[in-house]
């Protein structure tokens, strides 16, 4: 005998909660950043969110830019006032760039980050 009884209210609550979660994800702004690699080797772009107290979780890989090329990479921000730390690692595993940005900071530099030799 089946003890499970379908409750239509459950479906309504599920759809409502799913809709709220989806709208929150859809509202996270993405920064379209062009990375200009002036180095002789490829670079790996990584990013993480910086909390108000300065702590971070691990970095997430965002893309690779070949030597002496440029590439546009999308990085999600958790709102316009949030800070992301962008880190660039060369092929030898050395950090060659690390900087914290808000969306406003990126706007001021025309959404372009140059990684110099």
Phi and psi restraints in degrees (range 20) as a CNS / XPLOR table:
assign (resid 1 and name C) (resid 2 and name N)
       (resid 2 and name CA) (resid 2 and name C) 1.0 -84.7 20.0 2
assign (resid 2 and name N) (resid 2 and name CA)
       (resid 2 and name C) (resid 3 and name N) 1.0 119.9 20.0 2
assign (resid 2 and name C) (resid 3 and name N)
       (resid 3 and name CA) (resid 3 and name C) 1.0 -90.0 20.0 2
assign (resid 3 and name N) (resid 3 and name CA)
       (resid 3 and name C) (resid 4 and name N) 1.0 -12.5 20.0 2
assign (resid 3 and name C) (resid 4 and name N)
       (resid 4 and name CA) (resid 4 and name C) 1.0 -78.5 20.0 2
assign (resid 4 and name N) (resid 4 and name CA)
       (resid 4 and name C) (resid 5 and name N) 1.0 126.6 20.0 2
assign (resid 4 and name C) (resid 5 and name N)
       (resid 5 and name CA) (resid 5 and name C) 1.0 -118.2 20.0 2
assign (resid 5 and name N) (resid 5 and name CA)
       (resid 5 and name C) (resid 6 and name N) 1.0 123.4 20.0 2
assign (resid 5 and name C) (resid 6 and name N)
       (resid 6 and name CA) (resid 6 and name C) 1.0 -68.4 20.0 2
assign (resid 6 and name N) (resid 6 and name CA)
       (resid 6 and name C) (resid 7 and name N) 1.0 130.5 20.0 2
assign (resid 6 and name C) (resid 7 and name N)
       (resid 7 and name CA) (resid 7 and name C) 1.0 -112.0 20.0 2
assign (resid 7 and name N) (resid 7 and name CA)
       (resid 7 and name C) (resid 8 and name N) 1.0 114.8 20.0 2
assign (resid 7 and name C) (resid 8 and name N)
       (resid 8 and name CA) (resid 8 and name C) 1.0 -61.6 20.0 2
assign (resid 8 and name N) (resid 8 and name CA)
       (resid 8 and name C) (resid 9 and name N) 1.0 -25.5 20.0 2
assign (resid 8 and name C) (resid 9 and name N)
       (resid 9 and name CA) (resid 9 and name C) 1.0 -65.3 20.0 2
assign (resid 9 and name N) (resid 9 and name CA)
       (resid 9 and name C) (resid 10 and name N) 1.0 -33.9 20.0 2
assign (resid 9 and name C) (resid 10 and name N)
       (resid 10 and name CA) (resid 10 and name C) 1.0 -60.8 20.0 2
assign (resid 10 and name N) (resid 10 and name CA)
       (resid 10 and name C) (resid 11 and name N) 1.0 -44.8 20.0 2
assign (resid 10 and name C) (resid 11 and name N)
       (resid 11 and name CA) (resid 11 and name C) 1.0 -61.7 20.0 2
assign (resid 11 and name N) (resid 11 and name CA)
       (resid 11 and name C) (resid 12 and name N) 1.0 -43.0 20.0 2
assign (resid 11 and name C) (resid 12 and name N)
       (resid 12 and name CA) (resid 12 and name C) 1.0 -61.1 20.0 2
assign (resid 12 and name N) (resid 12 and name CA)
       (resid 12 and name C) (resid 13 and name N) 1.0 -46.8 20.0 2
assign (resid 12 and name C) (resid 13 and name N)
       (resid 13 and name CA) (resid 13 and name C) 1.0 -63.4 20.0 2
assign (resid 13 and name N) (resid 13 and name CA)
       (resid 13 and name C) (resid 14 and name N) 1.0 -43.1 20.0 2
assign (resid 13 and name C) (resid 14 and name N)
       (resid 14 and name CA) (resid 14 and name C) 1.0 -59.8 20.0 2
assign (resid 14 and name N) (resid 14 and name CA)
       (resid 14 and name C) (resid 15 and name N) 1.0 -48.0 20.0 2
assign (resid 14 and name C) (resid 15 and name N)
       (resid 15 and name CA) (resid 15 and name C) 1.0 -63.5 20.0 2
assign (resid 15 and name N) (resid 15 and name CA)
       (resid 15 and name C) (resid 16 and name N) 1.0 -40.6 20.0 2
assign (resid 15 and name C) (resid 16 and name N)
       (resid 16 and name CA) (resid 16 and name C) 1.0 -62.5 20.0 2
assign (resid 16 and name N) (resid 16 and name CA)
       (resid 16 and name C) (resid 17 and name N) 1.0 -49.7 20.0 2
assign (resid 16 and name C) (resid 17 and name N)
       (resid 17 and name CA) (resid 17 and name C) 1.0 -64.7 20.0 2
assign (resid 17 and name N) (resid 17 and name CA)
       (resid 17 and name C) (resid 18 and name N) 1.0 -43.1 20.0 2
assign (resid 17 and name C) (resid 18 and name N)
       (resid 18 and name CA) (resid 18 and name C) 1.0 -60.8 20.0 2
assign (resid 18 and name N) (resid 18 and name CA)
       (resid 18 and name C) (resid 19 and name N) 1.0 -41.1 20.0 2
assign (resid 18 and name C) (resid 19 and name N)
       (resid 19 and name CA) (resid 19 and name C) 1.0 -62.8 20.0 2
assign (resid 19 and name N) (resid 19 and name CA)
       (resid 19 and name C) (resid 20 and name N) 1.0 -41.8 20.0 2
assign (resid 19 and name C) (resid 20 and name N)
       (resid 20 and name CA) (resid 20 and name C) 1.0 -63.9 20.0 2
assign (resid 20 and name N) (resid 20 and name CA)
       (resid 20 and name C) (resid 21 and name N) 1.0 -46.7 20.0 2
assign (resid 20 and name C) (resid 21 and name N)
       (resid 21 and name CA) (resid 21 and name C) 1.0 -61.2 20.0 2
assign (resid 21 and name N) (resid 21 and name CA)
       (resid 21 and name C) (resid 22 and name N) 1.0 -42.9 20.0 2
assign (resid 21 and name C) (resid 22 and name N)
       (resid 22 and name CA) (resid 22 and name C) 1.0 -63.9 20.0 2
assign (resid 22 and name N) (resid 22 and name CA)
       (resid 22 and name C) (resid 23 and name N) 1.0 -39.9 20.0 2
assign (resid 22 and name C) (resid 23 and name N)
       (resid 23 and name CA) (resid 23 and name C) 1.0 -67.9 20.0 2
assign (resid 23 and name N) (resid 23 and name CA)
       (resid 23 and name C) (resid 24 and name N) 1.0 -32.6 20.0 2
assign (resid 23 and name C) (resid 24 and name N)
       (resid 24 and name CA) (resid 24 and name C) 1.0 -67.7 20.0 2
assign (resid 24 and name N) (resid 24 and name CA)
       (resid 24 and name C) (resid 25 and name N) 1.0 -41.8 20.0 2
assign (resid 24 and name C) (resid 25 and name N)
       (resid 25 and name CA) (resid 25 and name C) 1.0 -66.8 20.0 2
assign (resid 25 and name N) (resid 25 and name CA)
       (resid 25 and name C) (resid 26 and name N) 1.0 -42.5 20.0 2
assign (resid 25 and name C) (resid 26 and name N)
       (resid 26 and name CA) (resid 26 and name C) 1.0 -67.0 20.0 2
assign (resid 26 and name N) (resid 26 and name CA)
       (resid 26 and name C) (resid 27 and name N) 1.0 -21.0 20.0 2
assign (resid 26 and name C) (resid 27 and name N)
       (resid 27 and name CA) (resid 27 and name C) 1.0 -89.0 20.0 2
assign (resid 27 and name N) (resid 27 and name CA)
       (resid 27 and name C) (resid 28 and name N) 1.0 -4.8 20.0 2
assign (resid 27 and name C) (resid 28 and name N)
       (resid 28 and name CA) (resid 28 and name C) 1.0 -73.1 20.0 2
assign (resid 28 and name N) (resid 28 and name CA)
       (resid 28 and name C) (resid 29 and name N) 1.0 116.8 20.0 2
assign (resid 28 and name C) (resid 29 and name N)
       (resid 29 and name CA) (resid 29 and name C) 1.0 -70.2 20.0 2
assign (resid 29 and name N) (resid 29 and name CA)
       (resid 29 and name C) (resid 30 and name N) 1.0 142.6 20.0 2
assign (resid 29 and name C) (resid 30 and name N)
       (resid 30 and name CA) (resid 30 and name C) 1.0 -106.3 20.0 2
assign (resid 30 and name N) (resid 30 and name CA)
       (resid 30 and name C) (resid 31 and name N) 1.0 137.6 20.0 2
assign (resid 30 and name C) (resid 31 and name N)
       (resid 31 and name CA) (resid 31 and name C) 1.0 -97.5 20.0 2
assign (resid 31 and name N) (resid 31 and name CA)
       (resid 31 and name C) (resid 32 and name N) 1.0 126.5 20.0 2
assign (resid 31 and name C) (resid 32 and name N)
       (resid 32 and name CA) (resid 32 and name C) 1.0 -96.4 20.0 2
assign (resid 32 and name N) (resid 32 and name CA)
       (resid 32 and name C) (resid 33 and name N) 1.0 98.6 20.0 2
assign (resid 32 and name C) (resid 33 and name N)
       (resid 33 and name CA) (resid 33 and name C) 1.0 -108.2 20.0 2
assign (resid 33 and name N) (resid 33 and name CA)
       (resid 33 and name C) (resid 34 and name N) 1.0 131.2 20.0 2
assign (resid 33 and name C) (resid 34 and name N)
       (resid 34 and name CA) (resid 34 and name C) 1.0 -95.2 20.0 2
assign (resid 34 and name N) (resid 34 and name CA)
       (resid 34 and name C) (resid 35 and name N) 1.0 120.1 20.0 2
assign (resid 34 and name C) (resid 35 and name N)
       (resid 35 and name CA) (resid 35 and name C) 1.0 -98.5 20.0 2
assign (resid 35 and name N) (resid 35 and name CA)
       (resid 35 and name C) (resid 36 and name N) 1.0 126.9 20.0 2
assign (resid 35 and name C) (resid 36 and name N)
       (resid 36 and name CA) (resid 36 and name C) 1.0 -108.9 20.0 2
assign (resid 36 and name N) (resid 36 and name CA)
       (resid 36 and name C) (resid 37 and name N) 1.0 112.2 20.0 2
assign (resid 36 and name C) (resid 37 and name N)
       (resid 37 and name CA) (resid 37 and name C) 1.0 -96.3 20.0 2
assign (resid 37 and name N) (resid 37 and name CA)
       (resid 37 and name C) (resid 38 and name N) 1.0 109.2 20.0 2
assign (resid 37 and name C) (resid 38 and name N)
       (resid 38 and name CA) (resid 38 and name C) 1.0 -96.5 20.0 2
assign (resid 38 and name N) (resid 38 and name CA)
       (resid 38 and name C) (resid 39 and name N) 1.0 7.3 20.0 2
assign (resid 38 and name C) (resid 39 and name N)
       (resid 39 and name CA) (resid 39 and name C) 1.0 -86.1 20.0 2
assign (resid 39 and name N) (resid 39 and name CA)
       (resid 39 and name C) (resid 40 and name N) 1.0 164.1 20.0 2
assign (resid 39 and name C) (resid 40 and name N)
       (resid 40 and name CA) (resid 40 and name C) 1.0 -81.0 20.0 2
assign (resid 40 and name N) (resid 40 and name CA)
       (resid 40 and name C) (resid 41 and name N) 1.0 -11.2 20.0 2
assign (resid 40 and name C) (resid 41 and name N)
       (resid 41 and name CA) (resid 41 and name C) 1.0 -124.1 20.0 2
assign (resid 41 and name N) (resid 41 and name CA)
       (resid 41 and name C) (resid 42 and name N) 1.0 167.7 20.0 2
assign (resid 41 and name C) (resid 42 and name N)
       (resid 42 and name CA) (resid 42 and name C) 1.0 -70.1 20.0 2
assign (resid 42 and name N) (resid 42 and name CA)
       (resid 42 and name C) (resid 43 and name N) 1.0 156.5 20.0 2
assign (resid 42 and name C) (resid 43 and name N)
       (resid 43 and name CA) (resid 43 and name C) 1.0 -126.6 20.0 2
assign (resid 43 and name N) (resid 43 and name CA)
       (resid 43 and name C) (resid 44 and name N) 1.0 149.9 20.0 2
assign (resid 43 and name C) (resid 44 and name N)
       (resid 44 and name CA) (resid 44 and name C) 1.0 -108.7 20.0 2
assign (resid 44 and name N) (resid 44 and name CA)
       (resid 44 and name C) (resid 45 and name N) 1.0 126.1 20.0 2
assign (resid 44 and name C) (resid 45 and name N)
       (resid 45 and name CA) (resid 45 and name C) 1.0 -93.9 20.0 2
assign (resid 45 and name N) (resid 45 and name CA)
       (resid 45 and name C) (resid 46 and name N) 1.0 131.8 20.0 2
assign (resid 45 and name C) (resid 46 and name N)
       (resid 46 and name CA) (resid 46 and name C) 1.0 -132.8 20.0 2
assign (resid 46 and name N) (resid 46 and name CA)
       (resid 46 and name C) (resid 47 and name N) 1.0 153.5 20.0 2
assign (resid 46 and name C) (resid 47 and name N)
       (resid 47 and name CA) (resid 47 and name C) 1.0 -148.0 20.0 2
assign (resid 47 and name N) (resid 47 and name CA)
       (resid 47 and name C) (resid 48 and name N) 1.0 155.1 20.0 2
assign (resid 47 and name C) (resid 48 and name N)
       (resid 48 and name CA) (resid 48 and name C) 1.0 -151.3 20.0 2
assign (resid 48 and name N) (resid 48 and name CA)
       (resid 48 and name C) (resid 49 and name N) 1.0 156.8 20.0 2
assign (resid 48 and name C) (resid 49 and name N)
       (resid 49 and name CA) (resid 49 and name C) 1.0 -83.1 20.0 2
assign (resid 49 and name N) (resid 49 and name CA)
       (resid 49 and name C) (resid 50 and name N) 1.0 140.6 20.0 2
assign (resid 49 and name C) (resid 50 and name N)
       (resid 50 and name CA) (resid 50 and name C) 1.0 -106.2 20.0 2
assign (resid 50 and name N) (resid 50 and name CA)
       (resid 50 and name C) (resid 51 and name N) 1.0 123.5 20.0 2
assign (resid 50 and name C) (resid 51 and name N)
       (resid 51 and name CA) (resid 51 and name C) 1.0 -75.2 20.0 2
assign (resid 51 and name N) (resid 51 and name CA)
       (resid 51 and name C) (resid 52 and name N) 1.0 167.0 20.0 2
assign (resid 51 and name C) (resid 52 and name N)
       (resid 52 and name CA) (resid 52 and name C) 1.0 -58.7 20.0 2
assign (resid 52 and name N) (resid 52 and name CA)
       (resid 52 and name C) (resid 53 and name N) 1.0 -30.9 20.0 2
assign (resid 52 and name C) (resid 53 and name N)
       (resid 53 and name CA) (resid 53 and name C) 1.0 -85.5 20.0 2
assign (resid 53 and name N) (resid 53 and name CA)
       (resid 53 and name C) (resid 54 and name N) 1.0 3.2 20.0 2
assign (resid 53 and name C) (resid 54 and name N)
       (resid 54 and name CA) (resid 54 and name C) 1.0 90.5 20.0 2
assign (resid 54 and name N) (resid 54 and name CA)
       (resid 54 and name C) (resid 55 and name N) 1.0 -6.5 20.0 2
assign (resid 54 and name C) (resid 55 and name N)
       (resid 55 and name CA) (resid 55 and name C) 1.0 -78.8 20.0 2
assign (resid 55 and name N) (resid 55 and name CA)
       (resid 55 and name C) (resid 56 and name N) 1.0 156.3 20.0 2
assign (resid 55 and name C) (resid 56 and name N)
       (resid 56 and name CA) (resid 56 and name C) 1.0 -136.1 20.0 2
assign (resid 56 and name N) (resid 56 and name CA)
       (resid 56 and name C) (resid 57 and name N) 1.0 162.8 20.0 2
assign (resid 56 and name C) (resid 57 and name N)
       (resid 57 and name CA) (resid 57 and name C) 1.0 -94.0 20.0 2
assign (resid 57 and name N) (resid 57 and name CA)
       (resid 57 and name C) (resid 58 and name N) 1.0 -169.6 20.0 2
assign (resid 57 and name C) (resid 58 and name N)
       (resid 58 and name CA) (resid 58 and name C) 1.0 -68.3 20.0 2
assign (resid 58 and name N) (resid 58 and name CA)
       (resid 58 and name C) (resid 59 and name N) 1.0 159.4 20.0 2
assign (resid 58 and name C) (resid 59 and name N)
       (resid 59 and name CA) (resid 59 and name C) 1.0 -79.4 20.0 2
assign (resid 59 and name N) (resid 59 and name CA)
       (resid 59 and name C) (resid 60 and name N) 1.0 146.2 20.0 2
assign (resid 59 and name C) (resid 60 and name N)
       (resid 60 and name CA) (resid 60 and name C) 1.0 -108.6 20.0 2
assign (resid 60 and name N) (resid 60 and name CA)
       (resid 60 and name C) (resid 61 and name N) 1.0 136.9 20.0 2
assign (resid 60 and name C) (resid 61 and name N)
       (resid 61 and name CA) (resid 61 and name C) 1.0 -68.5 20.0 2
assign (resid 61 and name N) (resid 61 and name CA)
       (resid 61 and name C) (resid 62 and name N) 1.0 137.6 20.0 2
assign (resid 61 and name C) (resid 62 and name N)
       (resid 62 and name CA) (resid 62 and name C) 1.0 -117.3 20.0 2
assign (resid 62 and name N) (resid 62 and name CA)
       (resid 62 and name C) (resid 63 and name N) 1.0 -19.4 20.0 2
assign (resid 62 and name C) (resid 63 and name N)
       (resid 63 and name CA) (resid 63 and name C) 1.0 157.8 20.0 2
assign (resid 63 and name N) (resid 63 and name CA)
       (resid 63 and name C) (resid 64 and name N) 1.0 169.9 20.0 2
assign (resid 63 and name C) (resid 64 and name N)
       (resid 64 and name CA) (resid 64 and name C) 1.0 -120.0 20.0 2
assign (resid 64 and name N) (resid 64 and name CA)
       (resid 64 and name C) (resid 65 and name N) 1.0 137.3 20.0 2
assign (resid 64 and name C) (resid 65 and name N)
       (resid 65 and name CA) (resid 65 and name C) 1.0 -117.0 20.0 2
assign (resid 65 and name N) (resid 65 and name CA)
       (resid 65 and name C) (resid 66 and name N) 1.0 122.1 20.0 2
assign (resid 65 and name C) (resid 66 and name N)
       (resid 66 and name CA) (resid 66 and name C) 1.0 -65.6 20.0 2
assign (resid 66 and name N) (resid 66 and name CA)
       (resid 66 and name C) (resid 67 and name N) 1.0 163.6 20.0 2
assign (resid 66 and name C) (resid 67 and name N)
       (resid 67 and name CA) (resid 67 and name C) 1.0 -57.8 20.0 2
assign (resid 67 and name N) (resid 67 and name CA)
       (resid 67 and name C) (resid 68 and name N) 1.0 135.3 20.0 2
assign (resid 67 and name C) (resid 68 and name N)
       (resid 68 and name CA) (resid 68 and name C) 1.0 52.8 20.0 2
assign (resid 68 and name N) (resid 68 and name CA)
       (resid 68 and name C) (resid 69 and name N) 1.0 39.8 20.0 2
assign (resid 68 and name C) (resid 69 and name N)
       (resid 69 and name CA) (resid 69 and name C) 1.0 -133.7 20.0 2
assign (resid 69 and name N) (resid 69 and name CA)
       (resid 69 and name C) (resid 70 and name N) 1.0 178.2 20.0 2
assign (resid 69 and name C) (resid 70 and name N)
       (resid 70 and name CA) (resid 70 and name C) 1.0 -130.2 20.0 2
assign (resid 70 and name N) (resid 70 and name CA)
       (resid 70 and name C) (resid 71 and name N) 1.0 153.1 20.0 2
assign (resid 70 and name C) (resid 71 and name N)
       (resid 71 and name CA) (resid 71 and name C) 1.0 -150.1 20.0 2
assign (resid 71 and name N) (resid 71 and name CA)
       (resid 71 and name C) (resid 72 and name N) 1.0 140.4 20.0 2
assign (resid 71 and name C) (resid 72 and name N)
       (resid 72 and name CA) (resid 72 and name C) 1.0 -93.6 20.0 2
assign (resid 72 and name N) (resid 72 and name CA)
       (resid 72 and name C) (resid 73 and name N) 1.0 130.0 20.0 2
assign (resid 72 and name C) (resid 73 and name N)
       (resid 73 and name CA) (resid 73 and name C) 1.0 -128.7 20.0 2
assign (resid 73 and name N) (resid 73 and name CA)
       (resid 73 and name C) (resid 74 and name N) 1.0 138.7 20.0 2
assign (resid 73 and name C) (resid 74 and name N)
       (resid 74 and name CA) (resid 74 and name C) 1.0 -94.8 20.0 2
assign (resid 74 and name N) (resid 74 and name CA)
       (resid 74 and name C) (resid 75 and name N) 1.0 130.6 20.0 2
assign (resid 74 and name C) (resid 75 and name N)
       (resid 75 and name CA) (resid 75 and name C) 1.0 -127.5 20.0 2
assign (resid 75 and name N) (resid 75 and name CA)
       (resid 75 and name C) (resid 76 and name N) 1.0 125.9 20.0 2
assign (resid 75 and name C) (resid 76 and name N)
       (resid 76 and name CA) (resid 76 and name C) 1.0 -80.9 20.0 2
assign (resid 76 and name N) (resid 76 and name CA)
       (resid 76 and name C) (resid 77 and name N) 1.0 135.2 20.0 2
assign (resid 76 and name C) (resid 77 and name N)
       (resid 77 and name CA) (resid 77 and name C) 1.0 -109.7 20.0 2
assign (resid 77 and name N) (resid 77 and name CA)
       (resid 77 and name C) (resid 78 and name N) 1.0 151.6 20.0 2
assign (resid 77 and name C) (resid 78 and name N)
       (resid 78 and name CA) (resid 78 and name C) 1.0 -95.0 20.0 2
assign (resid 78 and name N) (resid 78 and name CA)
       (resid 78 and name C) (resid 79 and name N) 1.0 45.9 20.0 2
assign (resid 78 and name C) (resid 79 and name N)
       (resid 79 and name CA) (resid 79 and name C) 1.0 116.5 20.0 2
assign (resid 79 and name N) (resid 79 and name CA)
       (resid 79 and name C) (resid 80 and name N) 1.0 159.7 20.0 2
assign (resid 79 and name C) (resid 80 and name N)
       (resid 80 and name CA) (resid 80 and name C) 1.0 -65.3 20.0 2
assign (resid 80 and name N) (resid 80 and name CA)
       (resid 80 and name C) (resid 81 and name N) 1.0 -25.4 20.0 2
assign (resid 80 and name C) (resid 81 and name N)
       (resid 81 and name CA) (resid 81 and name C) 1.0 -95.9 20.0 2
assign (resid 81 and name N) (resid 81 and name CA)
       (resid 81 and name C) (resid 82 and name N) 1.0 -5.9 20.0 2
assign (resid 81 and name C) (resid 82 and name N)
       (resid 82 and name CA) (resid 82 and name C) 1.0 -73.1 20.0 2
assign (resid 82 and name N) (resid 82 and name CA)
       (resid 82 and name C) (resid 83 and name N) 1.0 158.4 20.0 2
assign (resid 82 and name C) (resid 83 and name N)
       (resid 83 and name CA) (resid 83 and name C) 1.0 -114.8 20.0 2
assign (resid 83 and name N) (resid 83 and name CA)
       (resid 83 and name C) (resid 84 and name N) 1.0 136.4 20.0 2
assign (resid 83 and name C) (resid 84 and name N)
       (resid 84 and name CA) (resid 84 and name C) 1.0 -115.3 20.0 2
assign (resid 84 and name N) (resid 84 and name CA)
       (resid 84 and name C) (resid 85 and name N) 1.0 140.1 20.0 2
assign (resid 84 and name C) (resid 85 and name N)
       (resid 85 and name CA) (resid 85 and name C) 1.0 -98.4 20.0 2
assign (resid 85 and name N) (resid 85 and name CA)
       (resid 85 and name C) (resid 86 and name N) 1.0 123.9 20.0 2
assign (resid 85 and name C) (resid 86 and name N)
       (resid 86 and name CA) (resid 86 and name C) 1.0 -106.4 20.0 2
assign (resid 86 and name N) (resid 86 and name CA)
       (resid 86 and name C) (resid 87 and name N) 1.0 126.7 20.0 2
assign (resid 86 and name C) (resid 87 and name N)
       (resid 87 and name CA) (resid 87 and name C) 1.0 -123.1 20.0 2
assign (resid 87 and name N) (resid 87 and name CA)
       (resid 87 and name C) (resid 88 and name N) 1.0 139.8 20.0 2
assign (resid 87 and name C) (resid 88 and name N)
       (resid 88 and name CA) (resid 88 and name C) 1.0 -121.2 20.0 2
assign (resid 88 and name N) (resid 88 and name CA)
       (resid 88 and name C) (resid 89 and name N) 1.0 128.9 20.0 2
assign (resid 88 and name C) (resid 89 and name N)
       (resid 89 and name CA) (resid 89 and name C) 1.0 -119.1 20.0 2
assign (resid 89 and name N) (resid 89 and name CA)
       (resid 89 and name C) (resid 90 and name N) 1.0 132.5 20.0 2
assign (resid 89 and name C) (resid 90 and name N)
       (resid 90 and name CA) (resid 90 and name C) 1.0 -83.1 20.0 2
assign (resid 90 and name N) (resid 90 and name CA)
       (resid 90 and name C) (resid 91 and name N) 1.0 179.0 20.0 2
assign (resid 90 and name C) (resid 91 and name N)
       (resid 91 and name CA) (resid 91 and name C) 1.0 -66.9 20.0 2
assign (resid 91 and name N) (resid 91 and name CA)
       (resid 91 and name C) (resid 92 and name N) 1.0 -18.1 20.0 2
assign (resid 91 and name C) (resid 92 and name N)
       (resid 92 and name CA) (resid 92 and name C) 1.0 -86.0 20.0 2
assign (resid 92 and name N) (resid 92 and name CA)
       (resid 92 and name C) (resid 93 and name N) 1.0 -1.2 20.0 2
assign (resid 92 and name C) (resid 93 and name N)
       (resid 93 and name CA) (resid 93 and name C) 1.0 86.4 20.0 2
assign (resid 93 and name N) (resid 93 and name CA)
       (resid 93 and name C) (resid 94 and name N) 1.0 9.0 20.0 2
assign (resid 93 and name C) (resid 94 and name N)
       (resid 94 and name CA) (resid 94 and name C) 1.0 -88.3 20.0 2
assign (resid 94 and name N) (resid 94 and name CA)
       (resid 94 and name C) (resid 95 and name N) 1.0 140.2 20.0 2
assign (resid 94 and name C) (resid 95 and name N)
       (resid 95 and name CA) (resid 95 and name C) 1.0 -77.4 20.0 2
assign (resid 95 and name N) (resid 95 and name CA)
       (resid 95 and name C) (resid 96 and name N) 1.0 116.8 20.0 2
assign (resid 95 and name C) (resid 96 and name N)
       (resid 96 and name CA) (resid 96 and name C) 1.0 -105.0 20.0 2
assign (resid 96 and name N) (resid 96 and name CA)
       (resid 96 and name C) (resid 97 and name N) 1.0 -7.3 20.0 2
assign (resid 96 and name C) (resid 97 and name N)
       (resid 97 and name CA) (resid 97 and name C) 1.0 -162.0 20.0 2
assign (resid 97 and name N) (resid 97 and name CA)
       (resid 97 and name C) (resid 98 and name N) 1.0 138.2 20.0 2
assign (resid 97 and name C) (resid 98 and name N)
       (resid 98 and name CA) (resid 98 and name C) 1.0 -155.1 20.0 2
assign (resid 98 and name N) (resid 98 and name CA)
       (resid 98 and name C) (resid 99 and name N) 1.0 126.4 20.0 2
assign (resid 98 and name C) (resid 99 and name N)
       (resid 99 and name CA) (resid 99 and name C) 1.0 -156.0 20.0 2
assign (resid 99 and name N) (resid 99 and name CA)
       (resid 99 and name C) (resid 100 and name N) 1.0 147.3 20.0 2
assign (resid 99 and name C) (resid 100 and name N)
       (resid 100 and name CA) (resid 100 and name C) 1.0 -96.2 20.0 2
assign (resid 100 and name N) (resid 100 and name CA)
       (resid 100 and name C) (resid 101 and name N) 1.0 136.5 20.0 2
assign (resid 100 and name C) (resid 101 and name N)
       (resid 101 and name CA) (resid 101 and name C) 1.0 -133.8 20.0 2
assign (resid 101 and name N) (resid 101 and name CA)
       (resid 101 and name C) (resid 102 and name N) 1.0 144.3 20.0 2
assign (resid 101 and name C) (resid 102 and name N)
       (resid 102 and name CA) (resid 102 and name C) 1.0 -102.2 20.0 2
assign (resid 102 and name N) (resid 102 and name CA)
       (resid 102 and name C) (resid 103 and name N) 1.0 171.7 20.0 2
assign (resid 102 and name C) (resid 103 and name N)
       (resid 103 and name CA) (resid 103 and name C) 1.0 -61.0 20.0 2
assign (resid 103 and name N) (resid 103 and name CA)
       (resid 103 and name C) (resid 104 and name N) 1.0 -38.1 20.0 2
assign (resid 103 and name C) (resid 104 and name N)
       (resid 104 and name CA) (resid 104 and name C) 1.0 -63.0 20.0 2
assign (resid 104 and name N) (resid 104 and name CA)
       (resid 104 and name C) (resid 105 and name N) 1.0 -40.8 20.0 2
assign (resid 104 and name C) (resid 105 and name N)
       (resid 105 and name CA) (resid 105 and name C) 1.0 -60.0 20.0 2
assign (resid 105 and name N) (resid 105 and name CA)
       (resid 105 and name C) (resid 106 and name N) 1.0 -44.2 20.0 2
assign (resid 105 and name C) (resid 106 and name N)
       (resid 106 and name CA) (resid 106 and name C) 1.0 -66.4 20.0 2
assign (resid 106 and name N) (resid 106 and name CA)
       (resid 106 and name C) (resid 107 and name N) 1.0 -36.5 20.0 2
assign (resid 106 and name C) (resid 107 and name N)
       (resid 107 and name CA) (resid 107 and name C) 1.0 -62.1 20.0 2
assign (resid 107 and name N) (resid 107 and name CA)
       (resid 107 and name C) (resid 108 and name N) 1.0 -39.5 20.0 2
assign (resid 107 and name C) (resid 108 and name N)
       (resid 108 and name CA) (resid 108 and name C) 1.0 -64.5 20.0 2
assign (resid 108 and name N) (resid 108 and name CA)
       (resid 108 and name C) (resid 109 and name N) 1.0 -28.8 20.0 2
assign (resid 108 and name C) (resid 109 and name N)
       (resid 109 and name CA) (resid 109 and name C) 1.0 -102.9 20.0 2
assign (resid 109 and name N) (resid 109 and name CA)
       (resid 109 and name C) (resid 110 and name N) 1.0 20.5 20.0 2
assign (resid 109 and name C) (resid 110 and name N)
       (resid 110 and name CA) (resid 110 and name C) 1.0 58.9 20.0 2
assign (resid 110 and name N) (resid 110 and name CA)
       (resid 110 and name C) (resid 111 and name N) 1.0 31.7 20.0 2
assign (resid 110 and name C) (resid 111 and name N)
       (resid 111 and name CA) (resid 111 and name C) 1.0 62.2 20.0 2
assign (resid 111 and name N) (resid 111 and name CA)
       (resid 111 and name C) (resid 112 and name N) 1.0 28.6 20.0 2
assign (resid 111 and name C) (resid 112 and name N)
       (resid 112 and name CA) (resid 112 and name C) 1.0 -127.5 20.0 2
assign (resid 112 and name N) (resid 112 and name CA)
       (resid 112 and name C) (resid 113 and name N) 1.0 134.1 20.0 2
assign (resid 112 and name C) (resid 113 and name N)
       (resid 113 and name CA) (resid 113 and name C) 1.0 -125.0 20.0 2
assign (resid 113 and name N) (resid 113 and name CA)
       (resid 113 and name C) (resid 114 and name N) 1.0 121.9 20.0 2
assign (resid 113 and name C) (resid 114 and name N)
       (resid 114 and name CA) (resid 114 and name C) 1.0 -101.4 20.0 2
assign (resid 114 and name N) (resid 114 and name CA)
       (resid 114 and name C) (resid 115 and name N) 1.0 127.5 20.0 2
assign (resid 114 and name C) (resid 115 and name N)
       (resid 115 and name CA) (resid 115 and name C) 1.0 -101.6 20.0 2
assign (resid 115 and name N) (resid 115 and name CA)
       (resid 115 and name C) (resid 116 and name N) 1.0 107.4 20.0 2
assign (resid 115 and name C) (resid 116 and name N)
       (resid 116 and name CA) (resid 116 and name C) 1.0 -82.2 20.0 2
assign (resid 116 and name N) (resid 116 and name CA)
       (resid 116 and name C) (resid 117 and name N) 1.0 161.7 20.0 2
